[in-house]
Structures are given as structure tokens and as C-alpha cells.
Amino acid sequence: MPAPEQQREDTRLSRLLQEICRYYIRELPTGTTSVLLTNKDHKVRVEAYDRTGKAIGTVPNEKTSAAFNTDLTRFFANVVSPDPDGVVASL
């Protein structure tokens, strides 16, 4: 079980991701109900999932606005998630 500090940081990151994705919801694949953010070598990637847990797309992609990409990079490029699998948020 993660330490309380790790749980707090994971919750903080999850809420931040949730806020950003809700703001840019129109840029996520239709039917997205949850997202998983990973950060590898300062490159942020968000995988979108439907209600059944099936992966339905990724962001950034060719349709992602510069603003959405900038916000993801600004808030998450230098973050190390307490969870090695990434940051999860429900929408």
C-alpha cells in the first residue's frame, strides 16, 4: 500500500488531469470515460478509454490543439507519478 504522501500526490495529479481533460473534452475521442496519462522522457501521452475499459485513442494526435498539448506538457512533463503505471482519471 502506498504511503500517505504518495496517495495524496496521486490524488492531486489525478484531479489535475481530470480538470484538464474535462476542459478539453471535445478533443478526446467520443465516448471517453477515463484516461491514463504516462510520461516517458518528458513526453506526455494520454490514452482514452470507453466505459468498457477499451482503449479508444491517444492524445496528443494530429487533431490535438496546441493549447491542450501545451497544458499537458506544462503540468505533467516534469512529474514523476507515485504510480509506475501512470496517472488515471475518470471523466
Backbone atoms as SQL, in Angstrom:
CREATE TABLE atoms (id INTEGER PRIMARY KEY, chain TEXT, resi INTEGER, resn TEXT, atom TEXT, x REAL, y REAL, z REAL);
INSERT INTO atoms VALUES
  (1, 'A', 1, 'MET', 'N', 0.851, -1.186, 0.000),
  (2, 'A', 1, 'MET', 'CA', 0.000, 0.000, 0.000),
  (3, 'A', 1, 'MET', 'C', 0.893, 1.245, 0.000),
  (4, 'A', 2, 'PRO', 'N', 0.565, 2.222, -0.862),
  (5, 'A', 2, 'PRO', 'CA', 1.385, 3.431, -0.929),
  (6, 'A', 2, 'PRO', 'C', 1.332, 4.234, 0.368),
  (7, 'A', 3, 'ALA', 'N', 2.402, 4.956, 0.603),
  (8, 'A', 3, 'ALA', 'CA', 2.457, 5.837, 1.768),
  (9, 'A', 3, 'ALA', 'C', 1.440, 6.963, 1.596),
  (10, 'A', 4, 'PRO', 'N', 0.993, 7.562, 2.716),
  (11, 'A', 4, 'PRO', 'CA', 0.008, 8.647, 2.635),
  (12, 'A', 4, 'PRO', 'C', 0.441, 9.795, 1.713),
  (13, 'A', 5, 'GLU', 'N', 1.725, 10.137, 1.717),
  (14, 'A', 5, 'GLU', 'CA', 2.204, 11.221, 0.848),
  (15, 'A', 5, 'GLU', 'C', 2.034, 10.851, -0.618),
  (16, 'A', 6, 'GLN', 'N', 2.305, 9.588, -0.930),
  (17, 'A', 6, 'GLN', 'CA', 2.161, 9.123, -2.304),
  (18, 'A', 6, 'GLN', 'C', 0.689, 9.115, -2.709),
  (19, 'A', 7, 'GLN', 'N', -0.185, 8.717, -1.808),
  (20, 'A', 7, 'GLN', 'CA', -1.620, 8.725, -2.098),
  (21, 'A', 7, 'GLN', 'C', -2.112, 10.145, -2.357),
  (22, 'A', 8, 'ARG', 'N', -1.639, 11.093, -1.550),
  (23, 'A', 8, 'ARG', 'CA', -2.044, 12.492, -1.732),
  (24, 'A', 8, 'ARG', 'C', -1.562, 13.020, -3.080),
  (25, 'A', 9, 'GLU', 'N', -0.328, 12.722, -3.439),
  (26, 'A', 9, 'GLU', 'CA', 0.219, 13.189, -4.723),
  (27, 'A', 9, 'GLU', 'C', -0.515, 12.535, -5.886),
  (28, 'A', 10, 'ASP', 'N', -0.813, 11.264, -5.793),
  (29, 'A', 10, 'ASP', 'CA', -1.548, 10.579, -6.846),
  (30, 'A', 10, 'ASP', 'C', -2.943, 11.190, -7.006),
  (31, 'A', 11, 'THR', 'N', -3.599, 11.483, -5.899),
  (32, 'A', 11, 'THR', 'CA', -4.921, 12.118, -5.941),
  (33, 'A', 11, 'THR', 'C', -4.833, 13.504, -6.555),
  (34, 'A', 12, 'ARG', 'N', -3.836, 14.266, -6.179),
  (35, 'A', 12, 'ARG', 'CA', -3.651, 15.619, -6.731),
  (36, 'A', 12, 'ARG', 'C', -3.460, 15.563, -8.244),
  (37, 'A', 13, 'LEU', 'N', -2.582, 14.664, -8.700),
  (38, 'A', 13, 'LEU', 'CA', -2.315, 14.541, -10.132),
  (39, 'A', 13, 'LEU', 'C', -3.554, 14.059, -10.889),
  (40, 'A', 14, 'SER', 'N', -4.277, 13.132, -10.302),
  (41, 'A', 14, 'SER', 'CA', -5.486, 12.617, -10.927),
  (42, 'A', 14, 'SER', 'C', -6.534, 13.720, -11.081),
  (43, 'A', 15, 'ARG', 'N', -6.705, 14.523, -10.067),
  (44, 'A', 15, 'ARG', 'CA', -7.678, 15.621, -10.140),
  (45, 'A', 15, 'ARG', 'C', -7.261, 16.667, -11.169),
  (46, 'A', 16, 'LEU', 'N', -5.977, 16.963, -11.229),
  (47, 'A', 16, 'LEU', 'CA', -5.480, 17.918, -12.212),
  (48, 'A', 16, 'LEU', 'C', -5.710, 17.395, -13.628),
  (49, 'A', 17, 'LEU', 'N', -5.394, 16.133, -13.858),
  (50, 'A', 17, 'LEU', 'CA', -5.630, 15.524, -15.163),
  (51, 'A', 17, 'LEU', 'C', -7.116, 15.553, -15.499),
  (52, 'A', 18, 'GLN', 'N', -7.955, 15.243, -14.527),
  (53, 'A', 18, 'GLN', 'CA', -9.402, 15.254, -14.732),
  (54, 'A', 18, 'GLN', 'C', -9.875, 16.648, -15.150),
  (55, 'A', 19, 'GLU', 'N', -9.402, 17.679, -14.467),
  (56, 'A', 19, 'GLU', 'CA', -9.793, 19.057, -14.790),
  (57, 'A', 19, 'GLU', 'C', -9.371, 19.428, -16.206),
  (58, 'A', 20, 'ILE', 'N', -8.148, 19.112, -16.560),
  (59, 'A', 20, 'ILE', 'CA', -7.648, 19.449, -17.892),
  (60, 'A', 20, 'ILE', 'C', -8.438, 18.701, -18.968),
  (61, 'A', 21, 'CYS', 'N', -8.663, 17.423, -18.764),
  (62, 'A', 21, 'CYS', 'CA', -9.396, 16.631, -19.762),
  (63, 'A', 21, 'CYS', 'C', -10.850, 17.055, -19.871),
  (64, 'A', 22, 'ARG', 'N', -11.449, 17.444, -18.779),
  (65, 'A', 22, 'ARG', 'CA', -12.836, 17.938, -18.852),
  (66, 'A', 22, 'ARG', 'C', -12.897, 19.252, -19.621),
  (67, 'A', 23, 'TYR', 'N', -11.892, 20.088, -19.432),
  (68, 'A', 23, 'TYR', 'CA', -11.839, 21.365, -20.142),
  (69, 'A', 23, 'TYR', 'C', -11.721, 21.134, -21.657),
  (70, 'A', 24, 'TYR', 'N', -10.910, 20.146, -22.031),
  (71, 'A', 24, 'TYR', 'CA', -10.669, 19.844, -23.446),
  (72, 'A', 24, 'TYR', 'C', -11.435, 18.599, -23.906),
  (73, 'A', 25, 'ILE', 'N', -12.575, 18.322, -23.294),
  (74, 'A', 25, 'ILE', 'CA', -13.319, 17.081, -23.551),
  (75, 'A', 25, 'ILE', 'C', -13.635, 16.889, -25.033),
  (76, 'A', 26, 'ARG', 'N', -13.851, 17.951, -25.757),
  (77, 'A', 26, 'ARG', 'CA', -14.192, 17.830, -27.188),
  (78, 'A', 26, 'ARG', 'C', -13.022, 17.334, -28.021),
  (79, 'A', 27, 'GLU', 'N', -11.821, 17.393, -27.465),
  (80, 'A', 27, 'GLU', 'CA', -10.644, 16.921, -28.195),
  (81, 'A', 27, 'GLU', 'C', -10.309, 15.464, -27.893),
  (82, 'A', 28, 'LEU', 'N', -11.020, 14.887, -26.939),
  (83, 'A', 28, 'LEU', 'CA', -10.840, 13.468, -26.632),
  (84, 'A', 28, 'LEU', 'C', -11.765, 12.651, -27.527),
  (85, 'A', 29, 'PRO', 'N', -11.423, 11.397, -27.776),
  (86, 'A', 29, 'PRO', 'CA', -12.298, 10.561, -28.589),
  (87, 'A', 29, 'PRO', 'C', -13.709, 10.490, -27.995),
  (88, 'A', 30, 'THR', 'N', -14.704, 10.464, -28.856),
  (89, 'A', 30, 'THR', 'CA', -16.097, 10.339, -28.416),
  (90, 'A', 30, 'THR', 'C', -16.266, 9.062, -27.598),
  (91, 'A', 31, 'GLY', 'N', -16.914, 9.191, -26.455),
  (92, 'A', 31, 'GLY', 'CA', -17.149, 8.037, -25.598),
  (93, 'A', 31, 'GLY', 'C', -16.100, 7.852, -24.505),
  (94, 'A', 32, 'THR', 'N', -15.148, 8.763, -24.412),
  (95, 'A', 32, 'THR', 'CA', -14.116, 8.657, -23.378),
  (96, 'A', 32, 'THR', 'C', -14.739, 8.804, -21.998),
  (97, 'A', 33, 'THR', 'N', -14.464, 7.837, -21.126),
  (98, 'A', 33, 'THR', 'CA', -14.949, 7.913, -19.745),
  (99, 'A', 33, 'THR', 'C', -13.806, 7.930, -18.734),
  (100, 'A', 34, 'SER', 'N', -12.609, 7.536, -19.179),
  (101, 'A', 34, 'SER', 'CA', -11.445, 7.601, -18.301),
  (102, 'A', 34, 'SER', 'C', -10.198, 7.761, -19.151),
  (103, 'A', 35, 'VAL', 'N', -9.141, 8.239, -18.505),
  (104, 'A', 35, 'VAL', 'CA', -7.876, 8.465, -19.200),
  (105, 'A', 35, 'VAL', 'C', -6.710, 7.981, -18.347),
  (106, 'A', 36, 'LEU', 'N', -5.647, 7.631, -19.019),
  (107, 'A', 36, 'LEU', 'CA', -4.407, 7.228, -18.360),
  (108, 'A', 36, 'LEU', 'C', -3.288, 8.065, -18.948),
  (109, 'A', 37, 'LEU', 'N', -2.610, 8.820, -18.112),
  (110, 'A', 37, 'LEU', 'CA', -1.508, 9.656, -18.548),
  (111, 'A', 37, 'LEU', 'C', -0.194, 8.977, -18.209),
  (112, 'A', 38, 'THR', 'N', 0.679, 8.901, -19.194),
  (113, 'A', 38, 'THR', 'CA', 2.025, 8.404, -18.966),
  (114, 'A', 38, 'THR', 'C', 3.008, 9.478, -19.401),
  (115, 'A', 39, 'ASN', 'N', 4.170, 9.441, -18.787),
  (116, 'A', 39, 'ASN', 'CA', 5.204, 10.423, -19.061),
  (117, 'A', 39, 'ASN', 'C', 6.519, 9.670, -19.198),
  (118, 'A', 40, 'LYS', 'N', 7.036, 9.621, -20.407),
  (119, 'A', 40, 'LYS', 'CA', 8.296, 8.938, -20.642),
  (120, 'A', 40, 'LYS', 'C', 9.249, 9.920, -21.304),
  (121, 'A', 41, 'ASP', 'N', 10.360, 10.170, -20.649),
  (122, 'A', 41, 'ASP', 'CA', 11.362, 11.112, -21.166),
  (123, 'A', 41, 'ASP', 'C', 10.747, 12.476, -21.475),
  (124, 'A', 42, 'HIS', 'N', 9.891, 12.950, -20.580),
  (125, 'A', 42, 'HIS', 'CA', 9.235, 14.257, -20.669),
  (126, 'A', 42, 'HIS', 'C', 8.266, 14.349, -21.839),
  (127, 'A', 43, 'LYS', 'N', 7.845, 13.229, -22.380),
  (128, 'A', 43, 'LYS', 'CA', 6.830, 13.208, -23.431),
  (129, 'A', 43, 'LYS', 'C', 5.545, 12.664, -22.826),
  (130, 'A', 44, 'VAL', 'N', 4.551, 13.515, -22.778),
  (131, 'A', 44, 'VAL', 'CA', 3.289, 13.182, -22.141),
  (132, 'A', 44, 'VAL', 'C', 2.350, 12.538, -23.168),
  (133, 'A', 45, 'ARG', 'N', 1.709, 11.467, -22.753),
  (134, 'A', 45, 'ARG', 'CA', 0.744, 10.766, -23.611),
  (135, 'A', 45, 'ARG', 'C', -0.468, 10.417, -22.759),
  (136, 'A', 46, 'VAL', 'N', -1.644, 10.639, -23.315),
  (137, 'A', 46, 'VAL', 'CA', -2.892, 10.313, -22.643),
  (138, 'A', 46, 'VAL', 'C', -3.622, 9.276, -23.480),
  (139, 'A', 47, 'GLU', 'N', -3.946, 8.153, -22.860),
  (140, 'A', 47, 'GLU', 'CA', -4.744, 7.121, -23.515),
  (141, 'A', 47, 'GLU', 'C', -6.176, 7.275, -23.027),
  (142, 'A', 48, 'ALA', 'N', -7.109, 7.266, -23.968),
  (143, 'A', 48, 'ALA', 'CA', -8.530, 7.407, -23.650),
  (144, 'A', 48, 'ALA', 'C', -9.197, 6.038, -23.682),
  (145, 'A', 49, 'TYR', 'N', -10.098, 5.814, -22.725),
  (146, 'A', 49, 'TYR', 'CA', -10.806, 4.534, -22.596),
  (147, 'A', 49, 'TYR', 'C', -12.311, 4.782, -22.552),
  (148, 'A', 50, 'ASP', 'N', -13.067, 3.820, -23.087),
  (149, 'A', 50, 'ASP', 'CA', -14.525, 3.915, -23.022),
  (150, 'A', 50, 'ASP', 'C', -15.026, 3.250, -21.743),
  (151, 'A', 51, 'ARG', 'N', -16.344, 3.184, -21.587),
  (152, 'A', 51, 'ARG', 'CA', -16.925, 2.657, -20.348),
  (153, 'A', 51, 'ARG', 'C', -16.637, 1.177, -20.119),
  (154, 'A', 52, 'THR', 'N', -16.271, 0.439, -21.173),
  (155, 'A', 52, 'THR', 'CA', -15.950, -0.982, -21.019),
  (156, 'A', 52, 'THR', 'C', -14.469, -1.207, -20.709),
  (157, 'A', 53, 'GLY', 'N', -13.680, -0.112, -20.723),
  (158, 'A', 53, 'GLY', 'CA', -12.252, -0.228, -20.462),
  (159, 'A', 53, 'GLY', 'C', -11.422, -0.433, -21.714),
  (160, 'A', 54, 'LYS', 'N', -12.048, -0.320, -22.866),
  (161, 'A', 54, 'LYS', 'CA', -11.342, -0.480, -24.141),
  (162, 'A', 54, 'LYS', 'C', -10.650, 0.825, -24.518),
  (163, 'A', 55, 'ALA', 'N', -9.374, 0.733, -24.908),
  (164, 'A', 55, 'ALA', 'CA', -8.642, 1.908, -25.376),
  (165, 'A', 55, 'ALA', 'C', -9.252, 2.374, -26.690),
  (166, 'A', 56, 'ILE', 'N', -9.574, 3.668, -26.777),
  (167, 'A', 56, 'ILE', 'CA', -10.220, 4.187, -27.979),
  (168, 'A', 56, 'ILE', 'C', -9.440, 5.315, -28.651),
  (169, 'A', 57, 'GLY', 'N', -8.296, 5.678, -28.113),
  (170, 'A', 57, 'GLY', 'CA', -7.494, 6.719, -28.750),
  (171, 'A', 57, 'GLY', 'C', -6.426, 7.265, -27.831),
  (172, 'A', 58, 'THR', 'N', -5.565, 8.090, -28.413),
  (173, 'A', 58, 'THR', 'CA', -4.496, 8.724, -27.645),
  (174, 'A', 58, 'THR', 'C', -4.419, 10.211, -27.972),
  (175, 'A', 59, 'VAL', 'N', -3.879, 10.943, -27.042),
  (176, 'A', 59, 'VAL', 'CA', -3.628, 12.371, -27.176),
  (177, 'A', 59, 'VAL', 'C', -2.210, 12.597, -26.673),
  (178, 'A', 60, 'PRO', 'N', -1.398, 13.405, -27.306),
  (179, 'A', 60, 'PRO', 'CA', -1.725, 14.219, -28.466),
  (180, 'A', 60, 'PRO', 'C', -1.761, 13.400, -29.756),
  (181, 'A', 61, 'ASN', 'N', -2.503, 13.946, -30.702),
  (182, 'A', 61, 'ASN', 'CA', -2.580, 13.381, -32.040),
  (183, 'A', 61, 'ASN', 'C', -2.673, 14.542, -33.025),
  (184, 'A', 62, 'GLU', 'N', -2.906, 14.240, -34.292),
  (185, 'A', 62, 'GLU', 'CA', -2.934, 15.296, -35.313),
  (186, 'A', 62, 'GLU', 'C', -4.074, 16.298, -35.121),
  (187, 'A', 63, 'LYS', 'N', -5.075, 15.964, -34.326),
  (188, 'A', 63, 'LYS', 'CA', -6.220, 16.852, -34.099),
  (189, 'A', 63, 'LYS', 'C', -6.113, 17.628, -32.788),
  (190, 'A', 64, 'THR', 'N', -5.113, 17.332, -31.982),
  (191, 'A', 64, 'THR', 'CA', -4.969, 17.974, -30.677),
  (192, 'A', 64, 'THR', 'C', -4.547, 19.431, -30.846),
  (193, 'A', 65, 'SER', 'N', -5.254, 20.312, -30.166),
  (194, 'A', 65, 'SER', 'CA', -4.912, 21.731, -30.240),
  (195, 'A', 65, 'SER', 'C', -3.578, 21.991, -29.539),
  (196, 'A', 66, 'ALA', 'N', -2.950, 23.060, -29.964),
  (197, 'A', 66, 'ALA', 'CA', -1.697, 23.465, -29.331),
  (198, 'A', 66, 'ALA', 'C', -1.918, 23.768, -27.851),
  (199, 'A', 67, 'ALA', 'N', -3.072, 24.337, -27.518),
  (200, 'A', 67, 'ALA', 'CA', -3.363, 24.683, -26.119),
  (201, 'A', 67, 'ALA', 'C', -3.467, 23.435, -25.242),
  (202, 'A', 68, 'PHE', 'N', -4.154, 22.407, -25.722),
  (203, 'A', 68, 'PHE', 'CA', -4.287, 21.157, -24.960),
  (204, 'A', 68, 'PHE', 'C', -2.915, 20.521, -24.775),
  (205, 'A', 69, 'ASN', 'N', -2.157, 20.433, -25.838),
  (206, 'A', 69, 'ASN', 'CA', -0.823, 19.848, -25.767),
  (207, 'A', 69, 'ASN', 'C', 0.076, 20.645, -24.824),
  (208, 'A', 70, 'THR', 'N', -0.009, 21.962, -24.899),
  (209, 'A', 70, 'THR', 'CA', 0.793, 22.821, -24.018),
  (210, 'A', 70, 'THR', 'C', 0.426, 22.606, -22.559),
  (211, 'A', 71, 'ASP', 'N', -0.873, 22.528, -22.262),
  (212, 'A', 71, 'ASP', 'CA', -1.294, 22.318, -20.871),
  (213, 'A', 71, 'ASP', 'C', -0.822, 20.965, -20.345),
  (214, 'A', 72, 'LEU', 'N', -0.948, 19.926, -21.150),
  (215, 'A', 72, 'LEU', 'CA', -0.468, 18.607, -20.716),
  (216, 'A', 72, 'LEU', 'C', 1.022, 18.644, -20.435),
  (217, 'A', 73, 'THR', 'N', 1.765, 19.257, -21.339),
  (218, 'A', 73, 'THR', 'CA', 3.223, 19.333, -21.183),
  (219, 'A', 73, 'THR', 'C', 3.602, 20.192, -19.983),
  (220, 'A', 74, 'ARG', 'N', 2.959, 21.340, -19.847),
  (221, 'A', 74, 'ARG', 'CA', 3.296, 22.260, -18.755),
  (222, 'A', 74, 'ARG', 'C', 3.067, 21.626, -17.389),
  (223, 'A', 75, 'PHE', 'N', 1.962, 20.903, -17.240),
  (224, 'A', 75, 'PHE', 'CA', 1.624, 20.361, -15.929),
  (225, 'A', 75, 'PHE', 'C', 2.205, 18.976, -15.652),
  (226, 'A', 76, 'PHE', 'N', 2.548, 18.212, -16.689),
  (227, 'A', 76, 'PHE', 'CA', 2.931, 16.822, -16.449),
  (228, 'A', 76, 'PHE', 'C', 4.298, 16.397, -16.999),
  (229, 'A', 77, 'ALA', 'N', 4.946, 17.192, -17.823),
  (230, 'A', 77, 'ALA', 'CA', 6.208, 16.751, -18.440),
  (231, 'A', 77, 'ALA', 'C', 7.305, 16.475, -17.426),
  (232, 'A', 78, 'ASN', 'N', 7.311, 17.180, -16.326),
  (233, 'A', 78, 'ASN', 'CA', 8.368, 17.014, -15.328),
  (234, 'A', 78, 'ASN', 'C', 7.888, 16.319, -14.066),
  (235, 'A', 79, 'VAL', 'N', 6.741, 15.653, -14.159),
  (236, 'A', 79, 'VAL', 'CA', 6.145, 14.993, -12.999),
  (237, 'A', 79, 'VAL', 'C', 6.505, 13.508, -13.003),
  (238, 'A', 80, 'VAL', 'N', 6.817, 13.009, -11.828),
  (239, 'A', 80, 'VAL', 'CA', 7.003, 11.575, -11.645),
  (240, 'A', 80, 'VAL', 'C', 5.834, 11.086, -10.810),
  (241, 'A', 81, 'SER', 'N', 5.007, 10.270, -11.430),
  (242, 'A', 81, 'SER', 'CA', 3.831, 9.767, -10.739),
  (243, 'A', 81, 'SER', 'C', 4.221, 8.742, -9.670),
  (244, 'A', 82, 'PRO', 'N', 3.545, 8.780, -8.516),
  (245, 'A', 82, 'PRO', 'CA', 3.786, 7.766, -7.499),
  (246, 'A', 82, 'PRO', 'C', 3.415, 6.369, -8.002),
  (247, 'A', 83, 'ASP', 'N', 2.523, 6.305, -8.984),
  (248, 'A', 83, 'ASP', 'CA', 2.103, 5.039, -9.561),
  (249, 'A', 83, 'ASP', 'C', 2.911, 4.797, -10.831),
  (250, 'A', 84, 'PRO', 'N', 3.689, 3.734, -10.885),
  (251, 'A', 84, 'PRO', 'CA', 4.534, 3.494, -12.057),
  (252, 'A', 84, 'PRO', 'C', 3.739, 3.290, -13.354),
  (253, 'A', 85, 'ASP', 'N', 2.442, 2.986, -13.240),
  (254, 'A', 85, 'ASP', 'CA', 1.607, 2.797, -14.433),
  (255, 'A', 85, 'ASP', 'C', 1.100, 4.122, -15.007),
  (256, 'A', 86, 'GLY', 'N', 1.205, 5.199, -14.253),
  (257, 'A', 86, 'GLY', 'CA', 0.760, 6.500, -14.732),
  (258, 'A', 86, 'GLY', 'C', -0.330, 7.078, -13.855),
  (259, 'A', 87, 'VAL', 'N', -0.924, 8.160, -14.349),
  (260, 'A', 87, 'VAL', 'CA', -1.976, 8.879, -13.631),
  (261, 'A', 87, 'VAL', 'C', -3.309, 8.548, -14.287),
  (262, 'A', 88, 'VAL', 'N', -4.272, 8.128, -13.501),
  (263, 'A', 88, 'VAL', 'CA', -5.603, 7.745, -14.004),
  (264, 'A', 88, 'VAL', 'C', -6.628, 8.768, -13.531),
  (265, 'A', 89, 'ALA', 'N', -7.558, 9.101, -14.439),
  (266, 'A', 89, 'ALA', 'CA', -8.655, 9.994, -14.058),
  (267, 'A', 89, 'ALA', 'C', -9.936, 9.535, -14.737),
  (268, 'A', 90, 'SER', 'N', -11.033, 9.606, -13.993),
  (269, 'A', 90, 'SER', 'CA', -12.357, 9.337, -14.551),
  (270, 'A', 90, 'SER', 'C', -12.965, 10.642, -14.996),
  (271, 'A', 91, 'LEU', 'N', -13.719, 10.592, -16.076),
  (272, 'A', 91, 'LEU', 'CA', -14.357, 11.806, -16.579),
  (273, 'A', 91, 'LEU', 'C', -15.813, 11.714, -16.418);
